[in-house]
């Protein structure tokens, strides 16, 4: 079993502040939708190679499992949240002769939608992992790649990806895509868990953003009335935006044999899916105005999401009849 590394840099005083200011001084800090090519990112990342030694000096300040840098004075932005398209690539460093991330620094604003494409052009497996509070696993692994930790060859796709990760390609040409909202501020280490021991690490820096207002996407729990009709869940207008409520209500409770059918209606202009985290149900492509109906046959708690918009999540609590 792999160790899922998730570490956030805690207070390191002036060294942290100097690091962030130095990062802010170079163009790599904002990877925008028109800065998505590998060549551009490679050029930008070379501008900050001199900063890597400073980051390494902060290693003693990295604490496993901590949630961020709330006690560090990070430069505050005041910009509307934007979509940041990031192309993260594995490469073999010609100087270190070891596996590395390119770029090794990603800097965005709080509230930005990060659209990540992780490229693995190697013959061995690589992944992109951030721990708490993001808990992201993007494992660009397909059959035929080698696990450097075990020496074994994968015969199936990786099964530990975060919900919404899409992996495509064959050994030597694999890509994995994932989107998330940078809602937590701080400096967070990302690693390849297969090669963390040889230094395949990087840093996600999320700057505080005064223009971002966190919105709770989950609604209050709603208990279904025992009428025998299907329980309605709406995909709210504007659900494709990170600040939206998404599924409304976000959590519902139903009773087996009394009211155990749920009807989802897409009231948004964008397509969505209703996809169980455990794979027990999946609406597939749900066009604007379309509905998806599912009847639950066993008690339990079922969590689900939209494949196209991973921040859209919901919960169905199914109780046995009294």
C-alpha positions as CSV (number, residue, x, y, z in Angstrom):
1,X,0.0,0.0,0.0
2,X,1.3,3.4,-0.9
3,X,1.8,6.1,1.7
4,X,-0.4,9.0,0.7
5,X,1.8,11.9,1.6
6,X,0.1,15.2,2.4
7,X,2.2,17.9,4.1
8,X,1.7,21.6,4.5
9,X,4.5,24.0,5.4
10,X,4.0,25.7,8.7
11,X,5.5,29.0,9.9
12,X,9.1,29.6,8.8
13,X,9.2,33.3,9.4
14,X,11.0,35.5,7.0
15,X,12.2,32.6,4.9
16,X,8.6,31.8,3.9
17,X,7.7,35.4,3.2
18,X,10.8,35.9,1.0
19,X,10.0,32.7,-0.8
20,X,6.5,33.8,-1.6
21,X,7.6,37.3,-2.7
22,X,10.2,35.8,-4.9
23,X,7.7,33.4,-6.4
24,X,5.3,36.3,-7.0
25,X,8.1,38.1,-8.9
26,X,8.2,35.6,-11.7
27,X,5.6,34.8,-14.3
28,X,5.1,31.2,-13.2
29,X,3.0,32.3,-10.2
30,X,-0.1,32.6,-12.3
31,X,-0.6,29.7,-14.7
32,X,-3.6,31.1,-16.7
33,X,-5.8,29.6,-19.3
34,X,-3.5,30.9,-22.1
35,X,-0.3,29.6,-20.4
36,X,-1.0,25.9,-20.7
37,X,1.7,24.6,-23.0
38,X,4.6,22.5,-21.8
39,X,7.2,24.7,-23.5
40,X,5.9,27.8,-21.7
41,X,5.8,26.2,-18.3
42,X,9.2,24.7,-18.8
43,X,10.6,28.1,-19.6
44,X,8.8,29.7,-16.6
45,X,9.9,27.0,-14.2
46,X,13.6,27.5,-15.2
47,X,13.2,31.1,-13.9
48,X,12.7,29.8,-10.4
49,X,15.2,27.0,-10.2
50,X,17.3,29.2,-8.0
51,X,14.5,29.2,-5.4
52,X,14.5,25.5,-5.0
53,X,17.3,25.6,-2.4
54,X,15.3,28.0,-0.3
55,X,12.3,25.6,-0.4
56,X,14.6,22.7,0.6
57,X,15.7,24.8,3.6
58,X,12.1,24.7,4.8
59,X,12.0,21.0,4.9
60,X,12.3,20.9,8.7
61,X,9.2,23.1,8.9
62,X,7.0,20.7,6.9
63,X,4.6,18.8,9.2
64,X,2.8,15.8,8.0
65,X,-1.0,16.0,8.0
66,X,-1.3,19.7,8.9
67,X,-3.8,21.8,7.1
68,X,-2.1,24.9,5.9
69,X,-0.2,28.1,6.8
70,X,-2.8,30.1,8.6
71,X,-0.1,31.5,10.9
72,X,2.0,32.7,8.0
73,X,1.5,36.1,6.5
74,X,1.0,35.4,2.8
75,X,0.6,38.2,0.3
76,X,-3.2,38.8,-0.1
77,X,-4.7,39.1,-3.5
78,X,-8.0,40.9,-4.5
79,X,-8.9,39.3,-7.8
80,X,-12.1,37.6,-9.0
81,X,-11.5,33.8,-9.0
82,X,-10.3,32.5,-12.4
83,X,-9.8,29.3,-14.2
84,X,-6.1,28.2,-14.0
85,X,-5.0,25.7,-16.6
86,X,-2.0,23.8,-15.4
87,X,0.0,21.2,-17.3
88,X,2.2,19.3,-14.9
89,X,4.7,17.0,-16.5
90,X,7.0,14.2,-15.3
91,X,10.6,14.6,-16.5
92,X,14.0,13.1,-15.8
93,X,16.3,15.8,-14.5
94,X,19.6,16.0,-16.4
95,X,21.3,17.5,-13.4
96,X,19.9,15.4,-10.6
97,X,19.4,12.3,-12.8
98,X,16.2,11.7,-10.9
99,X,12.4,12.0,-11.5
100,X,11.1,15.6,-11.1
101,X,7.9,17.6,-11.6
102,X,7.8,20.4,-14.1
103,X,6.9,23.0,-12.9
104,X,7.8,22.3,-9.3
105,X,5.9,25.4,-8.1
106,X,2.2,26.2,-8.7
107,X,0.8,29.5,-7.4
108,X,-2.8,30.4,-7.6
109,X,-5.4,32.6,-5.8
110,X,-7.8,31.3,-3.3
111,X,-11.1,30.4,-5.1
112,X,-9.4,29.7,-8.4
113,X,-10.6,26.7,-10.4
114,X,-7.5,24.6,-11.1
115,X,-7.7,22.5,-14.2
116,X,-4.8,20.1,-13.9
117,X,-3.4,17.8,-16.6
118,X,-0.7,15.5,-15.4
119,X,1.5,14.0,-18.1
120,X,3.5,10.8,-17.6
121,X,5.7,10.1,-20.7
122,X,7.7,7.5,-18.7
123,X,7.7,3.7,-18.7
124,X,7.1,3.7,-14.9
125,X,4.1,4.9,-12.9
126,X,3.8,8.5,-11.5
127,X,1.2,10.3,-9.6
128,X,0.4,13.7,-8.2
129,X,-0.7,13.7,-4.6
130,X,-1.7,16.5,-2.2
131,X,-2.8,15.6,1.4
132,X,-5.1,17.4,3.8
133,X,-7.1,19.5,3.4
134,X,-7.3,18.9,-0.4
135,X,-6.8,15.1,-0.4
136,X,-6.1,14.8,-4.1
137,X,-4.7,11.8,-5.9
138,X,-4.1,12.0,-9.6
139,X,-2.5,8.7,-10.6
140,X,-1.5,8.6,-14.3
141,X,-1.1,4.8,-14.2
142,X,-2.2,2.4,-16.9
143,X,-1.5,-1.3,-17.6
144,X,2.1,-1.9,-18.7
145,X,3.7,0.7,-16.4
146,X,6.1,-0.4,-13.7
147,X,5.7,0.3,-10.0
148,X,9.2,1.4,-8.9
149,X,8.3,0.7,-5.2
150,X,7.5,-3.0,-5.8
151,X,9.1,-3.7,-9.2
152,X,5.8,-5.1,-10.5
153,X,4.0,-4.2,-13.7
154,X,0.5,-2.8,-13.4
155,X,-2.2,-5.0,-15.2
156,X,-5.1,-2.6,-14.6
157,X,-5.5,1.2,-14.3
158,X,-4.9,2.8,-10.9
159,X,-7.9,2.4,-8.6
160,X,-7.0,5.1,-6.0
161,X,-7.7,8.2,-8.1
162,X,-9.9,11.0,-6.7
163,X,-13.4,11.0,-8.0
164,X,-13.5,12.8,-11.4
165,X,-10.0,11.9,-12.5
166,X,-9.8,10.8,-16.1
167,X,-6.8,8.8,-17.3
168,X,-6.0,8.2,-20.9
169,X,-3.2,6.8,-23.0
170,X,-0.7,4.0,-23.1
171,X,2.8,3.6,-21.5
172,X,5.0,6.4,-22.6
173,X,2.1,8.7,-23.4
174,X,-0.3,8.9,-20.4
175,X,-2.4,11.9,-19.3
176,X,-4.6,12.3,-16.3
177,X,-7.0,15.3,-15.8
178,X,-8.6,16.6,-12.7
179,X,-10.2,19.9,-11.6
180,X,-10.5,21.3,-8.1
181,X,-11.2,24.6,-6.3
182,X,-8.2,26.1,-4.4
183,X,-10.4,27.0,-1.4
184,X,-7.7,26.5,1.3
185,X,-4.8,29.0,1.6
186,X,-1.3,28.0,2.4
187,X,1.8,26.2,1.1
188,X,1.1,22.6,0.3
189,X,3.6,20.0,-0.8
190,X,2.7,17.7,-3.7
191,X,4.5,14.5,-4.3
192,X,4.8,11.5,-6.5
193,X,4.4,8.7,-4.0
194,X,6.4,6.3,-6.2
195,X,9.4,8.7,-6.2
196,X,9.1,10.9,-3.2
197,X,12.2,9.3,-1.7
198,X,14.3,10.6,-4.7
199,X,12.9,14.1,-4.4
200,X,10.0,14.2,-6.9
201,X,8.1,16.9,-4.9
202,X,6.7,20.3,-5.6
203,X,4.7,23.0,-3.9
204,X,1.2,24.4,-4.4
205,X,0.9,27.9,-3.0
206,X,-2.6,29.3,-2.6
207,X,-2.6,33.0,-1.9
208,X,-5.4,34.5,0.3
209,X,-7.9,36.3,-2.0
210,X,-10.1,39.1,-0.6
211,X,-12.4,38.8,-3.6
212,X,-13.2,35.2,-2.8
213,X,-16.2,34.4,-0.6
214,X,-16.4,30.8,0.4
215,X,-19.9,29.4,-0.2
216,X,-21.1,26.2,1.5
217,X,-22.2,23.9,-1.3
218,X,-23.9,21.4,0.9
219,X,-27.5,22.2,1.9
220,X,-29.1,21.3,5.2
221,X,-30.2,17.7,5.6
222,X,-33.7,17.2,4.3
223,X,-35.8,14.3,5.5
224,X,-38.2,13.1,2.7
225,X,-41.9,13.2,3.4
226,X,-43.4,9.7,3.4
227,X,-45.7,10.2,0.5
228,X,-44.5,7.4,-1.8
229,X,-43.4,9.9,-4.5
230,X,-39.9,10.3,-5.7
231,X,-37.7,12.7,-3.7
232,X,-36.6,15.6,-5.9
233,X,-33.1,16.9,-6.1
234,X,-32.3,19.8,-8.3
235,X,-29.1,20.5,-10.1
236,X,-29.3,24.3,-9.5
237,X,-28.9,26.9,-12.2
238,X,-25.2,27.9,-12.3
239,X,-24.1,24.6,-10.8
240,X,-21.1,24.6,-13.1
241,X,-19.6,27.4,-11.1
242,X,-17.4,26.5,-8.0
243,X,-19.4,29.0,-5.8
244,X,-22.8,27.4,-6.6
245,X,-24.9,25.2,-4.4
246,X,-24.7,22.4,-7.0
247,X,-27.1,19.6,-5.9
248,X,-30.0,21.0,-3.9
249,X,-30.6,19.8,-1.3
250,X,-27.1,18.5,-0.8
251,X,-28.1,15.8,1.6
252,X,-31.4,13.9,1.7
253,X,-32.8,11.1,3.9
254,X,-35.2,8.5,2.5
255,X,-36.8,5.3,3.8
256,X,-36.8,1.9,2.2
257,X,-40.1,0.7,1.0
258,X,-41.8,4.0,1.7
259,X,-40.0,6.6,-0.3
260,X,-36.8,5.1,-1.7
261,X,-36.7,6.7,-5.2
262,X,-34.8,9.9,-6.0
263,X,-35.3,12.0,-9.1
264,X,-32.5,14.4,-10.1
265,X,-33.4,17.2,-12.5
266,X,-30.8,19.2,-14.3
267,X,-32.0,22.8,-14.1
268,X,-28.7,24.2,-15.2
269,X,-27.7,25.1,-18.8
270,X,-24.6,22.9,-18.6
271,X,-24.6,19.1,-18.7
272,X,-23.8,17.2,-15.5
273,X,-23.7,13.7,-14.2
274,X,-25.0,12.0,-11.0
275,X,-22.3,9.5,-10.2
276,X,-22.1,7.4,-7.1
277,X,-18.6,7.5,-5.5
278,X,-18.8,3.7,-5.1
279,X,-20.1,3.1,-8.6
280,X,-23.6,1.8,-7.7
281,X,-25.3,4.3,-9.9
282,X,-24.4,6.7,-12.7
283,X,-26.7,8.9,-14.8
284,X,-24.1,9.4,-17.6
285,X,-24.4,12.6,-19.6
286,X,-27.4,14.5,-18.2
287,X,-28.4,17.3,-20.6
288,X,-30.0,20.5,-19.5
289,X,-33.6,19.8,-18.5
290,X,-33.1,16.0,-18.3
291,X,-33.9,13.8,-15.3
292,X,-32.3,10.8,-13.7
293,X,-34.2,8.4,-11.5
294,X,-32.8,5.8,-9.2
295,X,-34.4,3.5,-6.6
296,X,-32.3,2.4,-3.6
297,X,-32.6,-1.1,-2.4
298,X,-30.4,-1.2,0.6
299,X,-30.0,0.9,3.7
300,X,-26.8,2.9,4.0
301,X,-25.1,6.2,3.2
302,X,-24.5,6.9,-0.5
303,X,-22.2,9.8,-1.6
304,X,-22.1,11.0,-5.2
305,X,-20.6,13.7,-7.4
306,X,-20.7,15.2,-10.9
307,X,-17.9,13.8,-13.0
308,X,-17.6,17.1,-14.9
309,X,-17.6,19.3,-11.8
310,X,-15.9,17.4,-8.9
311,X,-16.8,20.2,-6.4
312,X,-20.5,19.2,-6.9
313,X,-21.2,16.5,-4.3
314,X,-24.3,15.1,-2.6
315,X,-25.4,12.5,-0.1
316,X,-28.3,10.1,0.1
317,X,-29.0,8.5,3.5
318,X,-31.2,5.5,3.1
319,X,-32.9,4.2,6.3
320,X,-34.6,0.9,6.9
321,X,-38.4,1.1,7.3
322,X,-39.5,1.5,10.9
